Amino acid sequence: MRHLTSDEIQVLEAQRCWAENWNTILVADGFSPASVRNTNFYGRILIGRGVRLSDVKILKGTDKPAKPVVISVLNEGGDGNIVLCPRLTSQLAWLMIHYKSVFDLVYAEEKARLEGIAFETVIGDHAVIEGATKIVDSIIQSTEDAPTYIGPDVIMVKSATASGAEITDGAKVFESFVGEAVHIGKGFSSEASVFFANAYMDNGEACAALCGPFSCSHHKSTLLIGGQFSFYNAGSNTNQSNHAYKMGPIHWGILERGAKTASGCHILWPAHIGVFSMVMGKVIEHPRIENLPFSYILASREKTYIVPGINLKTVGTWRDVNKWPKRDGRAIAARRDIVDFAFPNPFIMQFVAKGISVLNSLVAEQGEHVDEYEFEGCYIRRTALLKGLDYYNLALQLAGSCVPSEEWVDMCGMIAPLQSIEDLLLDIDENIVKTTESIEKKLLEIHNDCAAEVNMELDPIAREEWLELVRGDAQREFGMGDVDEEQLNSFLEGVH
């Protein structure tokens, strides 16, 4: 990086740019002042190649001694657990939350990087910033293959982006990370939250949220707070509560990959909802029902009911597992988040097997001649339980009866055996793995080593039975008048 030349300063001033001190602005070779207009600079600013700036009211580095920006995700009232570093990925965030040794490593690395410098705003190569209101002490990573866009009326403070991010239309981002091909817009407000690989956020707000790949929220009345989300779709007026009355915002919860919340859904944390489940109503029982995947959770004033397994057969589940790979908008060269799209996979199948065990245990413990079974403060009707066993057995057949013999985890998009991750942690503890870059390389090795297990070969007979159930669900929607015949036929033609 170099200082501006006197000729470049003259060009900038002629284009209605102003600086508190031109000497605190550094630019890369190849910087063109012709692409910078009507922008106000304060403090230390670093500008890469091919950057375009226009109509930026405040672009600022506070010029105070820099220190790592640490946020508390999930447990809003707890100690910080994620460092907003430039190399942040969905897997690194997951590891920091779950393992203090990883947090300590990343914190030490970031502290060393910032040693002896002041807070600054860094704008990566080929970024485009136009009409932003205020950008302070932030890192905007960007490349020619994956340029980052910051649009009108954006406020961004002590935050960072990955290459290919988009923040626009009045979004407000405070102490947050906006990842690869993530969109945040239409006035969405984020505080102490992180968003990864293709997440899409408009209108609502997030606080202390870990939003993994393809997390999606579109509505003004929607709040994501104190939760871990992945491949998630938030209905309108969805929210969660992380307060324990006067004890403060200490509770948090997890919606596993593929989960959804219906319009008006409210979940009182703590709670743990299983993969590809749908939550409706106000859930106050704090259920831990991760072992009942593909469920509907239906809350009313009187009771909360679980309908286990039913979401396996729905149009929505089929559409989701097929659309996500097609909607990965990240440039190939800019993909650092590891995202496994396989369906089913060992992480899912371990819960299917546990689901069968849970339902059989309920019958054994509470009897065969009851109308309802109680589980985690919720209720399961006997007819729904028996049907749930059918769905779980179909899922088992779909995966060729392949149930993992060891525990698997979903690291915010990446599926891996827990033992492999614990081996990595041992290498960190023994100072064999010393850097975030080394962690990334090790994770990629794990990902490649278990790719064959993750990408299960589906049983063709069970697959056709599953698809027939999906077609039947589409026919039911048509019968309800929700879609016209042309839409139905178009959908059915694609189910193969």
The 8 nearest C-alpha neighbors of each residue, nearest first, counted from 0:
[[1, 27, 26, 25, 28, 2, 45, 47],
 [2, 0, 25, 26, 27, 3, 28, 24],
 [3, 1, 25, 26, 24, 4, 22, 0],
 [4, 2, 7, 8, 25, 5, 1, 26],
 [3, 5, 7, 6, 8, 2, 9, 1],
 [4, 6, 8, 7, 9, 3, 10, 2],
 [5, 7, 9, 4, 8, 10, 3, 11],
 [8, 6, 10, 4, 9, 5, 32, 3],
 [9, 7, 11, 5, 10, 6, 12, 4],
 [8, 10, 6, 12, 7, 11, 13, 5],
 [11, 9, 13, 7, 8, 12, 14, 6],
 [12, 10, 8, 14, 16, 13, 9, 32],
 [11, 13, 16, 15, 9, 14, 10, 8],
 [12, 14, 10, 11, 15, 9, 16, 8],
 [15, 13, 11, 36, 12, 16, 37, 10],
 [16, 14, 37, 12, 13, 36, 17, 11],
 [17, 15, 37, 38, 12, 11, 14, 39],
 [16, 18, 39, 40, 12, 38, 15, 19],
 [19, 17, 40, 20, 21, 39, 41, 16],
 [18, 20, 41, 40, 21, 42, 17, 39],
 [21, 19, 18, 22, 23, 42, 41, 24],
 [20, 22, 23, 18, 24, 19, 3, 8],
 [23, 21, 20, 24, 2, 3, 25, 43],
 [24, 22, 43, 21, 20, 42, 25, 44],
 [25, 23, 44, 22, 21, 43, 45, 2],
 [26, 24, 2, 45, 1, 0, 44, 46],
 [25, 27, 46, 0, 1, 45, 47, 30],
 [28, 26, 0, 47, 30, 48, 29, 46],
 [27, 29, 30, 26, 48, 0, 1, 47],
 [28, 30, 48, 27, 31, 49, 47, 26],
 [31, 29, 48, 28, 27, 49, 26, 32],
 [30, 32, 33, 34, 29, 49, 35, 48],
 [33, 31, 34, 35, 7, 11, 10, 30],
 [32, 34, 31, 35, 10, 11, 36, 14],
 [33, 35, 51, 32, 31, 52, 36, 50],
 [36, 34, 52, 32, 33, 51, 53, 11],
 [35, 37, 53, 14, 38, 16, 52, 15],
 [36, 38, 15, 16, 54, 53, 14, 55],
 [37, 39, 55, 16, 54, 36, 56, 53],
 [38, 40, 17, 57, 56, 18, 16, 58],
 [41, 39, 18, 58, 59, 17, 19, 57],
 [40, 42, 59, 19, 18, 58, 60, 43],
 [43, 41, 60, 59, 62, 61, 23, 44],
 [42, 44, 23, 60, 119, 24, 62, 120],
 [45, 43, 24, 120, 119, 121, 60, 25],
 [46, 44, 121, 25, 26, 24, 122, 120],
 [45, 47, 26, 122, 121, 25, 27, 123],
 [48, 46, 124, 123, 27, 26, 122, 50],
 [49, 47, 124, 30, 29, 50, 27, 125],
 [48, 50, 125, 124, 30, 51, 47, 31],
 [49, 51, 125, 126, 48, 124, 127, 47],
 [50, 52, 127, 34, 35, 128, 126, 49],
 [53, 51, 35, 128, 129, 36, 127, 34],
 [52, 54, 36, 129, 55, 37, 35, 38],
 [53, 55, 130, 37, 38, 129, 56, 36],
 [56, 54, 38, 131, 130, 53, 57, 132],
 [55, 57, 132, 39, 38, 133, 54, 131],
 [58, 56, 133, 39, 55, 59, 132, 134],
 [59, 57, 40, 134, 133, 39, 41, 135],
 [58, 60, 41, 135, 42, 40, 57, 134],
 [59, 61, 119, 42, 43, 136, 120, 62],
 [60, 62, 63, 42, 118, 59, 119, 136],
 [61, 63, 117, 118, 60, 42, 43, 119],
 [64, 62, 117, 61, 118, 65, 60, 116],
 [65, 63, 117, 118, 116, 66, 62, 115],
 [64, 66, 118, 117, 113, 116, 63, 67],
 [65, 67, 110, 113, 68, 64, 118, 114],
 [68, 66, 110, 109, 69, 82, 106, 65],
 [67, 69, 83, 82, 66, 70, 157, 174],
 [70, 68, 82, 79, 81, 67, 83, 80],
 [71, 69, 79, 81, 191, 80, 72, 82],
 [72, 70, 79, 80, 75, 78, 207, 74],
 [71, 73, 207, 74, 208, 75, 70, 192],
 [74, 72, 225, 207, 226, 251, 75, 208],
 [75, 73, 77, 249, 76, 72, 251, 225],
 [74, 76, 207, 71, 77, 73, 248, 72],
 [77, 75, 249, 248, 74, 247, 78, 71],
 [78, 76, 74, 75, 71, 79, 249, 80],
 [77, 79, 71, 80, 76, 74, 70, 75],
 [78, 80, 71, 70, 69, 81, 77, 72],
 [79, 81, 71, 96, 95, 70, 78, 72],
 [82, 80, 70, 69, 95, 79, 92, 83],
 [81, 83, 69, 84, 68, 106, 70, 67],
 [84, 82, 68, 69, 81, 176, 87, 85],
 [83, 85, 87, 86, 82, 109, 159, 67],
 [86, 84, 87, 83, 159, 138, 161, 140],
 [87, 85, 84, 88, 435, 436, 161, 83],
 [86, 88, 84, 85, 91, 83, 92, 89],
 [89, 87, 91, 336, 90, 92, 86, 335],
 [88, 90, 92, 91, 336, 411, 195, 93],
 [91, 89, 93, 88, 92, 410, 411, 94],
 [90, 92, 94, 88, 93, 89, 87, 95],
 [91, 93, 95, 89, 90, 94, 88, 81],
 [94, 92, 90, 96, 91, 95, 410, 89],
 [93, 95, 91, 97, 96, 92, 98, 90],
 [96, 94, 102, 92, 101, 98, 93, 97],
 [97, 95, 93, 80, 94, 98, 92, 81],
 [96, 98, 94, 95, 93, 99, 101, 80],
 [99, 97, 95, 100, 94, 101, 96, 102],
 [98, 100, 102, 101, 103, 95, 97, 96],
 [99, 101, 103, 102, 98, 104, 428, 427],
 [102, 100, 104, 95, 103, 99, 98, 105],
 [101, 103, 95, 99, 105, 100, 104, 106],
 [102, 104, 100, 106, 101, 105, 107, 99],
 [105, 103, 101, 107, 102, 106, 108, 100],
 [106, 104, 108, 102, 107, 103, 109, 101],
 [105, 107, 103, 109, 108, 104, 102, 110],
 [108, 106, 110, 104, 105, 109, 103, 111],
 [109, 107, 105, 111, 106, 110, 104, 112],
 [108, 110, 112, 106, 111, 107, 67, 105],
 [109, 111, 107, 113, 112, 108, 67, 106],
 [110, 112, 114, 108, 109, 113, 107, 106],
 [113, 111, 109, 110, 114, 108, 107, 115],
 [114, 112, 110, 111, 116, 65, 115, 66],
 [113, 115, 111, 112, 116, 110, 65, 66],
 [114, 116, 113, 117, 64, 65, 112, 111],
 [117, 115, 113, 114, 65, 64, 118, 63],
 [118, 116, 64, 65, 62, 63, 119, 115],
 [117, 119, 65, 62, 63, 60, 61, 136],
 [120, 118, 60, 136, 43, 44, 117, 121],
 [119, 121, 136, 137, 44, 60, 138, 59],
 [122, 120, 45, 138, 139, 44, 46, 119],
 [121, 123, 139, 46, 47, 45, 138, 140],
 [124, 122, 141, 140, 47, 139, 126, 121],
 [123, 125, 47, 48, 142, 141, 126, 49],
 [126, 124, 49, 50, 143, 146, 142, 48],
 [127, 125, 147, 50, 146, 141, 124, 123],
 [126, 128, 51, 148, 50, 52, 149, 147],
 [129, 127, 149, 52, 150, 148, 51, 53],
 [128, 130, 53, 150, 131, 54, 52, 151],
 [129, 131, 151, 54, 55, 150, 152, 53],
 [132, 130, 152, 153, 151, 55, 129, 150],
 [131, 133, 152, 56, 153, 154, 55, 57],
 [134, 132, 57, 154, 131, 58, 56, 155],
 [133, 135, 155, 58, 156, 154, 59, 57],
 [134, 136, 59, 156, 137, 60, 58, 157],
 [137, 135, 120, 157, 60, 119, 118, 156],
 [138, 136, 120, 158, 157, 159, 135, 156],
 [137, 139, 159, 121, 120, 140, 122, 160],
 [140, 138, 122, 160, 159, 123, 121, 141],
 [141, 139, 123, 162, 161, 160, 138, 122],
 [140, 142, 162, 123, 146, 147, 124, 126],
 [143, 141, 145, 146, 124, 144, 125, 162],
 [142, 144, 145, 125, 146, 124, 141, 49],
 [145, 143, 142, 146, 330, 332, 333, 163],
 [144, 146, 163, 142, 162, 143, 330, 141],
 [147, 145, 141, 163, 142, 126, 125, 143],
 [146, 148, 163, 126, 164, 141, 162, 165],
 [147, 149, 165, 127, 128, 126, 150, 166],
 [150, 148, 128, 166, 167, 165, 127, 129],
 [149, 151, 167, 129, 131, 130, 128, 168],
 [150, 152, 130, 131, 168, 153, 167, 129],
 [153, 151, 169, 131, 132, 130, 168, 154],
 [152, 154, 169, 131, 170, 132, 151, 167],
 [155, 153, 133, 171, 132, 134, 172, 170],
 [154, 156, 134, 172, 173, 171, 133, 135],
 [155, 157, 135, 173, 158, 134, 136, 137],
 [158, 156, 137, 136, 174, 135, 173, 155],
 [159, 157, 174, 137, 175, 156, 176, 173],
 [160, 158, 138, 176, 137, 139, 177, 175],
 [161, 159, 177, 139, 178, 176, 140, 164],
 [160, 162, 178, 140, 179, 164, 177, 163],
 [161, 163, 141, 140, 145, 147, 164, 179],
 [162, 164, 145, 147, 180, 146, 179, 161],
 [163, 165, 180, 147, 181, 179, 162, 178],
 [164, 166, 182, 148, 147, 149, 181, 183],
 [167, 165, 183, 149, 184, 182, 150, 148],
 [166, 168, 150, 184, 149, 170, 151, 169],
 [169, 167, 185, 184, 151, 170, 152, 150],
 [168, 170, 152, 186, 153, 167, 185, 151],
 [169, 171, 186, 187, 184, 153, 167, 168],
 [172, 170, 188, 154, 153, 155, 189, 187],
 [171, 173, 155, 189, 188, 175, 154, 190],
 [172, 174, 190, 156, 175, 155, 189, 158],
 [175, 173, 158, 157, 191, 190, 156, 172],
 [176, 174, 158, 192, 191, 173, 193, 190],
 [175, 177, 193, 159, 160, 158, 194, 178],
 [178, 176, 160, 194, 181, 193, 161, 159],
 [177, 179, 195, 161, 181, 194, 160, 196],
 [178, 180, 196, 161, 181, 163, 164, 162],
 [181, 179, 164, 163, 197, 329, 196, 328],
 [182, 180, 197, 198, 164, 179, 178, 199],
 [183, 181, 165, 199, 166, 200, 164, 198],
 [184, 182, 200, 166, 201, 199, 165, 167],
 [183, 185, 167, 201, 170, 168, 187, 186],
 [186, 184, 168, 202, 201, 187, 169, 170],
 [185, 187, 170, 169, 202, 184, 168, 188],
 [186, 188, 202, 170, 203, 201, 204, 184],
 [189, 187, 204, 171, 170, 172, 186, 205],
 [190, 188, 205, 172, 204, 206, 173, 171],
 [189, 191, 173, 206, 192, 174, 175, 172],
 [192, 190, 207, 175, 174, 70, 206, 173],
 [191, 193, 208, 207, 175, 190, 206, 209],
 [192, 194, 176, 209, 175, 210, 177, 208],
 [195, 193, 210, 177, 178, 211, 176, 198],
 [194, 196, 178, 211, 212, 198, 89, 179],
 [197, 195, 212, 179, 198, 178, 180, 181],
 [196, 198, 181, 180, 213, 212, 199, 195],
 [197, 199, 213, 214, 181, 212, 215, 196],
 [200, 198, 215, 182, 181, 183, 197, 214],
 [199, 201, 183, 216, 215, 217, 182, 184],
 [202, 200, 217, 184, 187, 185, 183, 203],
 [203, 201, 219, 187, 185, 186, 218, 217],
 [204, 202, 219, 221, 187, 218, 220, 201],
 [203, 205, 188, 222, 187, 189, 223, 221],
 [206, 204, 223, 189, 224, 222, 208, 190],
 [205, 207, 224, 190, 208, 192, 191, 189],
 [208, 206, 72, 192, 225, 191, 73, 75],
 [209, 207, 192, 226, 225, 206, 224, 72],
 [208, 210, 227, 193, 192, 228, 211, 226],
 [211, 209, 194, 228, 214, 208, 193, 229],
 [210, 212, 229, 195, 411, 228, 214, 194],
 [211, 213, 196, 195, 229, 214, 198, 230],
 [214, 212, 198, 230, 197, 215, 196, 211],
 [215, 213, 231, 198, 230, 229, 212, 210],
 [214, 216, 199, 232, 198, 200, 231, 213],
 [217, 215, 200, 233, 201, 218, 232, 199],
 [218, 216, 201, 200, 202, 215, 203, 219],
 [217, 219, 235, 202, 203, 221, 220, 216],
 [220, 218, 203, 202, 221, 217, 201, 235],
 [219, 221, 236, 218, 203, 235, 222, 237],
 [220, 222, 236, 237, 203, 218, 219, 238],
 [223, 221, 238, 204, 205, 203, 224, 237],
 [224, 222, 205, 238, 208, 206, 204, 239],
 [225, 223, 206, 208, 226, 205, 207, 222],
 [226, 224, 73, 251, 207, 208, 74, 241],
 [225, 227, 252, 208, 73, 224, 253, 251],
 [228, 226, 253, 209, 254, 210, 208, 252],
 [227, 229, 210, 254, 211, 231, 209, 226],
 [228, 230, 211, 256, 231, 214, 212, 210],
 [231, 229, 213, 257, 214, 256, 212, 211],
 [232, 230, 214, 229, 257, 258, 259, 215],
 [231, 233, 215, 259, 214, 216, 234, 260],
 [234, 232, 216, 260, 259, 215, 237, 231],
 [233, 235, 262, 261, 260, 237, 236, 232],
 [234, 236, 262, 218, 237, 221, 263, 220],
 [237, 235, 220, 221, 263, 262, 238, 234],
 [238, 236, 221, 264, 263, 235, 234, 265],
 [239, 237, 222, 265, 221, 223, 236, 264],
 [238, 240, 266, 265, 267, 224, 241, 223],
 [239, 241, 267, 242, 268, 266, 238, 224],
 [240, 242, 250, 248, 268, 251, 249, 225],
 [243, 241, 248, 247, 244, 240, 249, 250],
 [242, 244, 246, 247, 245, 248, 241, 249],
 [243, 245, 242, 246, 247, 248, 241, 249],
 [246, 244, 247, 243, 242, 248, 249, 241],
 [247, 245, 243, 244, 242, 248, 249, 76],
 [246, 248, 242, 245, 249, 243, 244, 76],
 [249, 247, 242, 241, 76, 75, 250, 243],
 [248, 250, 76, 74, 247, 241, 75, 242],
 [251, 249, 241, 269, 268, 248, 74, 242],
 [252, 250, 225, 269, 268, 73, 226, 74],
 [251, 253, 270, 269, 226, 268, 271, 227],
 [254, 252, 227, 271, 226, 255, 272, 228],
 [253, 255, 272, 228, 258, 271, 227, 273],
 [256, 254, 274, 273, 258, 253, 272, 229],
 [257, 255, 229, 274, 230, 258, 275, 231],
 [256, 258, 275, 230, 231, 274, 255, 229],
 [259, 257, 275, 276, 231, 256, 274, 277],
 [260, 258, 277, 232, 231, 233, 276, 278],
 [259, 261, 278, 233, 234, 277, 264, 279],
 [262, 260, 234, 279, 264, 278, 263, 259],
 [263, 261, 234, 235, 264, 236, 237, 260],
 [262, 264, 236, 237, 261, 235, 280, 265],
 [263, 265, 280, 237, 279, 261, 262, 281],
 [264, 266, 281, 238, 239, 237, 282, 280],
 [267, 265, 239, 282, 281, 268, 283, 240],
 [266, 268, 240, 283, 239, 282, 269, 285],
 [269, 267, 270, 251, 241, 252, 250, 240],
 [268, 270, 252, 251, 285, 250, 267, 271],
 [269, 271, 285, 252, 268, 286, 287, 253],
 [270, 272, 287, 253, 252, 289, 288, 254],
 [273, 271, 254, 289, 288, 255, 253, 270],
 [289, 274, 272, 292, 255, 276, 288, 291],
 [273, 275, 255, 292, 256, 276, 257, 258],
 [276, 274, 257, 258, 293, 256, 292, 273],
 [275, 277, 293, 294, 258, 274, 295, 273],
 [276, 278, 259, 295, 260, 258, 296, 294],
 [279, 277, 296, 260, 295, 261, 297, 259],
 [280, 278, 297, 261, 264, 296, 298, 260],
 [279, 281, 298, 264, 297, 299, 282, 265],
 [282, 280, 265, 298, 264, 266, 283, 299],
 [281, 283, 266, 298, 284, 265, 267, 280],
 [284, 282, 267, 285, 281, 266, 268, 286],
 [283, 285, 286, 376, 282, 377, 267, 375],
 [286, 284, 270, 269, 283, 268, 267, 287],
 [287, 285, 270, 375, 284, 288, 271, 376],
 [288, 286, 271, 270, 289, 272, 375, 285],
 [287, 289, 290, 272, 291, 286, 271, 273],
 [273, 288, 290, 272, 291, 271, 287, 292],
 [291, 289, 350, 354, 288, 353, 292, 273],
 [290, 292, 354, 289, 288, 273, 307, 294],
 [293, 291, 273, 274, 294, 290, 308, 276],
 [294, 292, 308, 276, 310, 275, 311, 309],
 [295, 293, 307, 276, 308, 306, 292, 309],
 [294, 296, 277, 306, 305, 276, 278, 297],
 [295, 297, 305, 278, 304, 279, 277, 294],
 [298, 296, 279, 304, 303, 280, 295, 278],
 [299, 297, 303, 280, 281, 282, 279, 302],
 [300, 298, 301, 302, 303, 280, 281, 297],
 [301, 299, 302, 298, 281, 303, 280, 282],
 [300, 302, 299, 303, 298, 304, 377, 281],
 [303, 301, 299, 300, 298, 304, 377, 378],
 [302, 304, 298, 377, 297, 299, 378, 305],
 [303, 305, 378, 297, 377, 379, 296, 298],
 [306, 304, 296, 379, 295, 307, 378, 297],
 [305, 307, 295, 294, 383, 379, 309, 296],
 [308, 306, 294, 387, 309, 305, 291, 293],
 [307, 309, 293, 387, 294, 390, 310, 311],
 [308, 310, 311, 294, 307, 293, 312, 306],
 [309, 311, 293, 313, 312, 308, 294, 276],
 [312, 310, 309, 293, 313, 308, 316, 390],
 [311, 313, 469, 468, 310, 309, 465, 314],
 [314, 312, 315, 310, 469, 316, 472, 311],
 [313, 315, 317, 469, 316, 318, 473, 472],
 [316, 314, 318, 313, 317, 319, 310, 312],
 [315, 317, 319, 318, 313, 314, 320, 311],
 [318, 316, 314, 319, 315, 320, 321, 313],
 [317, 319, 315, 321, 316, 320, 322, 314],
 [320, 318, 316, 322, 321, 317, 315, 323],
 [319, 321, 317, 318, 322, 323, 316, 342],
 [320, 322, 318, 319, 323, 317, 324, 325],
 [321, 323, 319, 325, 324, 320, 318, 326],
 [322, 324, 326, 325, 321, 320, 319, 327],
 [325, 323, 326, 327, 322, 340, 321, 320],
 [324, 326, 322, 323, 327, 321, 328, 320],
 [327, 325, 323, 324, 328, 322, 197, 213],
 [326, 328, 324, 329, 325, 197, 323, 196],
 [329, 327, 326, 180, 330, 197, 325, 196],
 [330, 328, 180, 327, 331, 179, 334, 333],
 [329, 331, 333, 332, 145, 144, 334, 328],
 [332, 330, 333, 334, 329, 144, 145, 328],
 [331, 333, 330, 334, 144, 145, 329, 335],
 [334, 332, 330, 331, 335, 145, 329, 162],
 [335, 333, 331, 332, 336, 329, 330, 179],
 [336, 334, 337, 333, 88, 179, 439, 332],
 [335, 337, 88, 89, 334, 338, 196, 90],
 [338, 336, 413, 335, 412, 339, 90, 334],
 [337, 339, 412, 413, 336, 340, 212, 196],
 [340, 338, 413, 341, 412, 414, 337, 453],
 [339, 341, 338, 342, 324, 320, 323, 412],
 [342, 340, 454, 339, 344, 343, 453, 455],
 [343, 341, 344, 340, 320, 454, 455, 347],
 [342, 344, 341, 347, 398, 348, 455, 345],
 [343, 345, 453, 342, 347, 346, 341, 348],
 [346, 344, 348, 347, 403, 453, 349, 407],
 [347, 345, 407, 344, 348, 349, 408, 414],
 [348, 346, 345, 344, 350, 349, 343, 351],
 [347, 349, 351, 345, 350, 346, 402, 344],
 [348, 350, 352, 351, 347, 346, 402, 345],
 [351, 349, 353, 290, 348, 352, 347, 354],
 [352, 350, 348, 354, 353, 349, 391, 355],
 [351, 353, 349, 355, 350, 354, 348, 356],
 [352, 354, 350, 356, 351, 355, 290, 357],
 [355, 353, 291, 351, 357, 290, 352, 356],
 [354, 356, 352, 358, 353, 357, 388, 359],
 [357, 355, 353, 359, 354, 358, 360, 352],
 [358, 356, 354, 360, 355, 359, 353, 361],
 [357, 359, 361, 355, 360, 356, 354, 362],
 [358, 360, 356, 362, 361, 357, 355, 363],
 [361, 359, 363, 357, 358, 362, 364, 356],
 [362, 360, 358, 364, 359, 363, 365, 357],
 [361, 363, 366, 359, 365, 360, 364, 367],
 [362, 364, 360, 361, 366, 365, 359, 367],
 [363, 365, 361, 362, 366, 360, 359, 367],
 [366, 364, 362, 361, 363, 372, 367, 369],
 [367, 365, 362, 368, 363, 364, 369, 361],
 [368, 366, 362, 369, 365, 363, 381, 370],
 [367, 369, 366, 370, 365, 381, 362, 371],
 [370, 368, 371, 367, 366, 381, 372, 365],
 [369, 371, 381, 380, 368, 372, 382, 379],
 [372, 370, 380, 379, 381, 369, 378, 373],
 [371, 373, 379, 378, 380, 374, 361, 381],
 [372, 374, 378, 377, 379, 376, 371, 375],
 [373, 375, 377, 376, 378, 372, 379, 361],
 [376, 374, 286, 377, 287, 373, 288, 284],
 [377, 375, 374, 284, 373, 286, 378, 303],
 [376, 378, 303, 374, 375, 304, 373, 305],
 [379, 377, 373, 304, 372, 374, 305, 371],
 [380, 378, 372, 305, 371, 304, 384, 381],
 [379, 381, 371, 383, 382, 370, 384, 372],
 [382, 380, 384, 383, 370, 371, 385, 379],
 [381, 383, 385, 384, 380, 386, 370, 379],
 [382, 384, 386, 380, 381, 385, 306, 387],
 [385, 383, 387, 381, 386, 382, 380, 379],
 [386, 384, 388, 387, 382, 383, 381, 389],
 [385, 387, 389, 383, 388, 384, 382, 390],
 [388, 386, 308, 307, 384, 390, 389, 385],
 [387, 389, 391, 385, 386, 390, 392, 355],
 [388, 390, 386, 392, 387, 391, 393, 385],
 [391, 389, 387, 393, 308, 392, 388, 394],
 [392, 390, 394, 388, 393, 389, 351, 395],
 [391, 393, 395, 389, 394, 390, 388, 396],
 [394, 392, 396, 390, 395, 391, 397, 389],
 [395, 393, 397, 391, 392, 396, 390, 398],
 [394, 396, 400, 392, 393, 398, 397, 391],
 [397, 395, 399, 393, 400, 398, 394, 461],
 [398, 396, 394, 461, 458, 395, 457, 399],
 [399, 397, 457, 396, 395, 400, 401, 458],
 [398, 400, 396, 401, 458, 397, 457, 395],
 [401, 399, 395, 396, 398, 402, 397, 394],
 [400, 402, 399, 398, 403, 395, 348, 345],
 [403, 401, 348, 349, 400, 404, 345, 352],
 [404, 402, 405, 345, 349, 401, 406, 348],
 [403, 405, 402, 406, 349, 401, 407, 345],
 [406, 404, 403, 407, 416, 417, 418, 349],
 [405, 407, 417, 416, 408, 404, 403, 349],
 [408, 406, 416, 417, 346, 415, 405, 345],
 [407, 409, 415, 417, 414, 410, 346, 416],
 [410, 408, 414, 413, 411, 412, 415, 346],
 [411, 409, 413, 412, 90, 93, 408, 414],
 [410, 412, 211, 409, 89, 413, 90, 93],
 [413, 411, 338, 410, 339, 409, 212, 337],
 [412, 414, 410, 338, 339, 337, 409, 411],
 [415, 413, 409, 408, 410, 339, 412, 346],
 [414, 416, 407, 408, 417, 413, 409, 446],
 [417, 415, 407, 418, 419, 406, 408, 420],
 [418, 416, 407, 420, 419, 406, 408, 421],
 [417, 419, 421, 420, 416, 422, 406, 405],
 [420, 418, 422, 417, 416, 421, 423, 445],
 [419, 421, 423, 417, 422, 418, 424, 416],
 [420, 422, 424, 418, 423, 419, 417, 425],
 [423, 421, 425, 419, 420, 424, 418, 426],
 [424, 422, 420, 426, 421, 425, 419, 427],
 [425, 423, 421, 427, 426, 422, 428, 420],
 [424, 426, 428, 422, 427, 423, 429, 421],
 [427, 425, 431, 423, 429, 424, 432, 428],
 [428, 426, 432, 424, 430, 425, 429, 431],
 [427, 429, 425, 430, 426, 424, 100, 431],
 [428, 430, 426, 427, 431, 425, 432, 424],
 [431, 429, 427, 428, 432, 433, 426, 425],
 [432, 430, 426, 429, 427, 433, 428, 425],
 [433, 431, 427, 430, 426, 437, 434, 438],
 [432, 434, 430, 431, 427, 437, 435, 104],
 [435, 433, 437, 436, 432, 438, 104, 108],
 [434, 436, 438, 437, 439, 105, 433, 86],
 [435, 437, 439, 434, 438, 440, 86, 433],
 [436, 438, 440, 434, 435, 439, 432, 441],
 [439, 437, 435, 441, 436, 440, 442, 434],
 [438, 440, 436, 442, 437, 441, 443, 435],
 [441, 439, 437, 443, 438, 442, 444, 436],
 [440, 442, 444, 438, 443, 439, 437, 445],
 [443, 441, 445, 439, 444, 440, 446, 438],
 [442, 444, 446, 440, 441, 445, 447, 439],
 [443, 445, 441, 447, 442, 446, 448, 440],
 [446, 444, 442, 448, 443, 447, 449, 441],
 [445, 447, 443, 444, 448, 449, 450, 442],
 [446, 448, 450, 444, 445, 449, 443, 451],
 [447, 449, 445, 446, 450, 444, 451, 443],
 [448, 450, 452, 451, 447, 446, 453, 445],
 [451, 449, 453, 447, 452, 448, 446, 454],
 [452, 450, 454, 449, 453, 455, 448, 447],
 [451, 453, 449, 450, 454, 455, 345, 344],
 [454, 452, 450, 344, 451, 455, 345, 449],
 [455, 453, 341, 451, 452, 450, 344, 456],
 [454, 456, 453, 452, 457, 344, 398, 451],
 [455, 457, 454, 458, 398, 399, 397, 451],
 [458, 456, 398, 397, 459, 455, 399, 462],
 [457, 459, 397, 399, 461, 460, 462, 398],
 [460, 458, 462, 461, 457, 463, 397, 464],
 [459, 461, 463, 462, 458, 464, 397, 396],
 [462, 460, 397, 464, 463, 458, 459, 396],
 [463, 461, 459, 465, 460, 464, 397, 458],
 [462, 464, 466, 460, 465, 461, 467, 459],
 [465, 463, 461, 467, 462, 466, 460, 468],
 [464, 466, 462, 468, 463, 467, 461, 469],
 [467, 465, 469, 463, 468, 464, 462, 470],
 [466, 468, 470, 464, 469, 465, 463, 471],
 [467, 469, 471, 465, 466, 312, 470, 472],
 [470, 468, 466, 472, 312, 471, 313, 467],
 [471, 469, 467, 473, 472, 468, 466, 474],
 [470, 472, 468, 474, 469, 473, 467, 475],
 [473, 471, 469, 475, 474, 470, 313, 314],
 [472, 474, 470, 476, 471, 475, 314, 477],
 [475, 473, 471, 477, 472, 476, 478, 470],
 [474, 476, 478, 472, 477, 473, 471, 479],
 [477, 475, 473, 479, 478, 474, 481, 472],
 [476, 478, 474, 482, 480, 475, 479, 481],
 [477, 479, 475, 480, 476, 474, 481, 482],
 [480, 478, 476, 477, 481, 475, 482, 474],
 [479, 481, 477, 478, 482, 476, 483, 475],
 [480, 482, 479, 476, 477, 483, 478, 475],
 [483, 481, 477, 480, 486, 487, 476, 484],
 [482, 484, 486, 485, 487, 477, 480, 481],
 [483, 485, 487, 486, 488, 482, 477, 489],
 [484, 486, 488, 487, 483, 489, 482, 490],
 [487, 485, 489, 484, 483, 488, 490, 482],
 [488, 486, 484, 490, 485, 489, 491, 483],
 [487, 489, 491, 485, 490, 486, 484, 492],
 [488, 490, 486, 492, 487, 491, 485, 493],
 [489, 491, 487, 493, 488, 492, 486, 494],
 [492, 490, 488, 494, 493, 489, 487, 470],
 [491, 493, 489, 490, 494, 488, 495, 487],
 [494, 492, 490, 491, 495, 489, 488, 318],
 [495, 493, 491, 492, 490, 466, 470, 469],
 [494, 493, 466, 492, 463, 491, 462, 467]]
